Amino acid sequence: MDKIIVHGGAKLTGSVRISGSKNSALPILAATLLTKEPCVISRVPDLSDIHYMLTILSELGCEVERASGTVTVKAENVLTEAPYDIVRKMRASICVLGPLLGREKEATVSLPGGCVIGDRPIDLHLRGFEALGAAVRFRSGNVKVLAPEIRGATINLRGKFGSTVLGTDNVMMAAVLAEGTTVIDGAAEEPEVEDLANFLIAMGAKIEGAGTRRIIIEGVKELHGAEHDVIPDRIEAGTFLTAAAIIGNDVTITRAEPKHLKAILDPLSQAGFLISTGKDTVTLRSNGTGHPLKLETSPYPGFPTDMQAQMCALLSTVDGISVITENVFPQRFMHVAELKRMGANIELQGATAVINGVGKLSGAPVMASDLRASAALVLAGLKAENSTEINRVYHIDRGYESLDEKLNALGAQIERVKV
Ligand code: UD1
């Protein structure tokens, strides 16, 4: 198991290329199950979560080939039960349910357990499948959905924490092959949902409104093979910009999509960092100091929960009182205890973190608990005096392509040690 040692204090300068989006690539790869013909997906990031998804597709009977960032999947004949051993490693495996149900009229996966960012129910996914005519059965830790036929329906997918991203993806993937029209109200508006819809449309699906709260899907008899380029990862982009803000100097992210980044750029700019955007670039200039903020997470186009931990790290180092409220996953504060070990002054009041900026952090051995919390610890380590040793680095490798190498290319001093 690797660990990462961040030697704090080195400024960041230069440009870094943003990878394809993990959260787009995962459901798009699952969507290749909808056709017997080959699909070619490019700009697929090299991450362990992607590796798990490709393994699941292989186990389901697909031919999978990967050449650097391009993945070809041919799902000529597929099984309908995803293997527990792999599914349990990644919650996003749940998004094979929709395409298998759409194509084979039945699918079984093991139920995702809770995870460190809280309870992760799938009731909304299942509510959507039931509305399309599927029966849902639970047995031995598995959930099975099956339907004699999938019929279009009007479905509201809004839950008590707002819309569901993978739930919207799943229902959309089942509905593209349904008999008749499906209307999804309360749909997630995330750019990753729109990216998936664009891939499905390239496969012959009829979808309108993806990227808005109402998606309308006209079922078709079958889909065909297609090629698709995954959109840039807005969370990776936001993480590099926050890294630049925390320690200082000029960093430009390239091959990014500035229009997906507004909710991240606005607070960074409000905190006093200078931002300029180009067609597919964003530059952030920082002298390592900023102003405190009041922020809350919410579904897109709001400030993303996947940037909350990194923003907590930044605001821990900014003089004054900042307040961040987590509305999407109210328990997602595992990074707080670790940041406090590095000298941060953060008080949790329910789902709100009250951060009293301390200017300086100090290096400490810390434990990565989940993907974005780990990124927050790396960012804190950039600013900390001395060295920060981050254990359980596999969390970072699940969702960031070579985070340490990319930061080092900008001037950071990060070592990866095999333990
Ligand atoms: C996706 C992202 C994840 C991001 C999250 C919210 C992927 C692979 N993952 O996860 O990085 O943090 O969106 O932007 O794209 N909920 C229910 N019932 C359900 C489903 C969800 O109550 O059936 C709740 C969740 O507990 C949470 C909220 O709805 O409070 C949003 O979750 P959701 O959008 O479904 O997250 P994911 O799609 O799993």
Boltz pocket constraint, residues with backbone or C-beta under 6 A from the ligand:
constraints:
  - pocket:
      binder: B
      contacts: [[A, 22], [A, 23], [A, 24], [A, 26], [A, 92], [A, 119], [A, 120], [A, 121], [A, 122], [A, 123], [A, 124], [A, 125], [A, 126], [A, 159], [A, 160], [A, 161], [A, 162], [A, 163], [A, 164], [A, 165], [A, 166], [A, 167], [A, 188], [A, 192], [A, 299], [A, 305], [A, 306], [A, 327], [A, 328], [A, 329], [A, 330]]
      max_distance: 6.0
